[in-house]
């Protein structure tokens, strides 16, 4: 049994320890907001937080989550940062196809949790592992700046 916490709830999974965390989340726990993109940790669609740090769940074995806290896109709105980022995504109208957006939002939340007033260079660096085939990078940057401003105002 592999025991960890997902979005604030304790879980126990009887899973192969080498199974990617992505599949444990999607298949075993039915948390389908985290997407499969490339399967090689290159595109960022599968980004979740493990003890607050963004990781690629497609290449992280579920055993790495043992005793830790996993946050997915379904649970990120429980945080002030998550609410601000999701509101900015809607306000700026970031998604086109939307497929990569859960990973983008998870990376943006990790950035803003670490740095409340990021520069464009900070944003570009933090988001560089997240690919968007629709090319919404300017909207993503604008939304992160908007979320940062909202958080600075206490929003």
C-alpha positions as CSV (number, residue, x, y, z in Angstrom):
1,X,0.0,0.0,0.0
2,X,1.2,3.4,-0.9
3,X,-0.2,6.1,1.4
4,X,-0.1,9.8,0.6
5,X,-2.4,12.9,0.6
6,X,-4.1,14.2,-2.5
7,X,-5.8,17.6,-2.4
8,X,-6.0,17.4,1.4
9,X,-7.5,13.9,1.6
10,X,-5.5,10.8,2.7
11,X,-5.4,8.0,0.1
12,X,-4.0,4.4,0.1
13,X,-3.3,2.8,-3.2
14,X,-2.5,-0.8,-3.9
15,X,-0.4,0.1,-6.9
16,X,2.8,-0.9,-8.6
17,X,5.4,1.4,-7.0
18,X,6.8,2.2,-10.4
19,X,3.5,3.2,-11.9
20,X,3.6,6.9,-13.0
21,X,1.9,9.1,-10.5
22,X,-0.1,10.5,-13.5
23,X,-1.9,7.2,-14.0
24,X,-2.5,6.6,-10.3
25,X,-4.2,10.1,-10.2
26,X,-6.2,9.6,-13.4
27,X,-7.1,5.9,-13.3
28,X,-7.1,5.0,-9.7
29,X,-8.3,8.2,-8.1
30,X,-10.4,9.5,-11.1
31,X,-8.7,12.9,-11.0
32,X,-8.6,13.5,-14.7
33,X,-7.7,17.2,-14.7
34,X,-4.0,16.4,-14.9
35,X,-3.3,15.6,-18.6
36,X,-1.0,13.1,-20.4
37,X,1.0,15.0,-23.0
38,X,4.3,13.5,-24.0
39,X,5.0,10.9,-21.4
40,X,8.6,12.1,-21.2
41,X,8.4,15.0,-18.8
42,X,9.0,17.5,-21.7
43,X,5.6,19.3,-22.2
44,X,4.4,20.0,-18.7
45,X,0.7,19.0,-19.2
46,X,1.0,16.5,-16.4
47,X,2.4,19.0,-13.8
48,X,1.2,18.6,-10.2
49,X,2.7,19.7,-6.9
50,X,4.5,17.3,-4.6
51,X,4.9,18.9,-1.2
52,X,4.4,22.3,-2.9
53,X,7.0,21.8,-5.7
54,X,5.9,21.3,-9.4
55,X,6.8,17.9,-10.8
56,X,6.0,16.0,-13.9
57,X,3.7,13.2,-12.9
58,X,4.2,11.2,-16.1
59,X,7.7,10.4,-15.1
60,X,7.4,10.4,-11.3
61,X,6.7,7.0,-9.8
62,X,3.7,6.8,-7.5
63,X,6.1,5.5,-4.8
64,X,7.7,9.0,-4.7
65,X,4.5,10.4,-3.3
66,X,4.5,8.0,-0.3
67,X,4.0,10.1,2.9
68,X,3.8,13.3,0.9
69,X,1.2,15.8,-0.2
70,X,0.1,15.9,-3.8
71,X,-1.9,18.8,-5.2
72,X,-3.6,18.5,-8.6
73,X,-5.6,21.1,-10.6
74,X,-8.7,19.8,-8.9
75,X,-7.3,20.9,-5.5
76,X,-5.3,24.1,-6.4
77,X,-8.3,26.4,-5.9
78,X,-8.2,25.6,-2.1
79,X,-5.2,28.0,-2.0
80,X,-5.3,31.8,-2.2
81,X,-2.7,31.6,-5.0
82,X,-4.7,29.0,-6.9
83,X,-7.9,31.1,-6.8
84,X,-6.0,34.2,-8.0
85,X,-4.3,32.3,-10.9
86,X,-7.6,30.6,-12.0
87,X,-9.4,34.0,-11.9
88,X,-6.7,35.6,-13.9
89,X,-6.8,32.8,-16.5
90,X,-10.5,33.4,-16.9
91,X,-10.2,37.2,-16.9
92,X,-7.4,37.2,-19.5
93,X,-9.1,34.4,-21.5
94,X,-5.9,32.4,-21.7
95,X,-7.0,28.9,-23.0
96,X,-7.7,28.2,-26.6
97,X,-7.8,24.4,-26.8
98,X,-7.2,24.2,-23.1
99,X,-5.3,20.9,-23.1
100,X,-2.1,22.2,-21.5
101,X,-3.8,24.7,-19.1
102,X,-3.9,22.5,-16.0
103,X,-0.1,22.1,-16.2
104,X,0.3,25.8,-17.0
105,X,-1.8,26.8,-14.0
106,X,0.1,24.4,-11.6
107,X,3.5,25.8,-12.7
108,X,2.2,29.4,-12.4
109,X,0.9,28.7,-8.9
110,X,4.3,27.3,-7.8
111,X,6.0,30.4,-9.2
112,X,3.7,32.8,-7.4
113,X,4.0,30.8,-4.2
114,X,7.8,31.3,-4.3
115,X,7.9,34.8,-5.8
116,X,5.0,37.1,-5.4
117,X,6.1,39.8,-7.9
118,X,7.8,37.9,-10.8
119,X,9.5,39.6,-13.7
120,X,8.9,38.6,-17.3
121,X,12.3,36.7,-17.0
122,X,11.1,34.9,-13.8
123,X,7.9,33.9,-15.6
124,X,9.6,32.7,-18.7
125,X,12.0,30.7,-16.6
126,X,9.4,29.1,-14.4
127,X,7.1,28.4,-17.4
128,X,9.7,27.2,-19.8
129,X,8.9,23.5,-19.3
130,X,5.3,24.0,-20.2
131,X,4.4,23.9,-23.9
132,X,1.3,25.3,-25.4
133,X,0.6,24.2,-29.0
134,X,-1.9,27.1,-29.4
135,X,0.9,29.7,-28.5
136,X,-0.9,31.5,-25.7
137,X,2.4,32.4,-24.0
138,X,1.6,36.2,-24.0
139,X,-1.8,35.6,-22.4
140,X,-0.2,33.2,-19.9
141,X,2.4,35.9,-18.9
142,X,-0.3,38.5,-18.6
143,X,-2.4,36.3,-16.5
144,X,0.5,35.6,-14.1
145,X,1.1,39.3,-13.8
146,X,-2.6,39.8,-13.1
147,X,-2.7,37.1,-10.5
148,X,0.4,38.6,-8.8
149,X,-1.3,42.0,-8.7
150,X,-4.4,40.5,-7.3
151,X,-2.4,38.7,-4.6
152,X,-0.5,41.9,-3.8
153,X,-3.9,43.7,-3.2
154,X,-4.9,40.9,-0.9
155,X,-7.1,39.1,-3.4
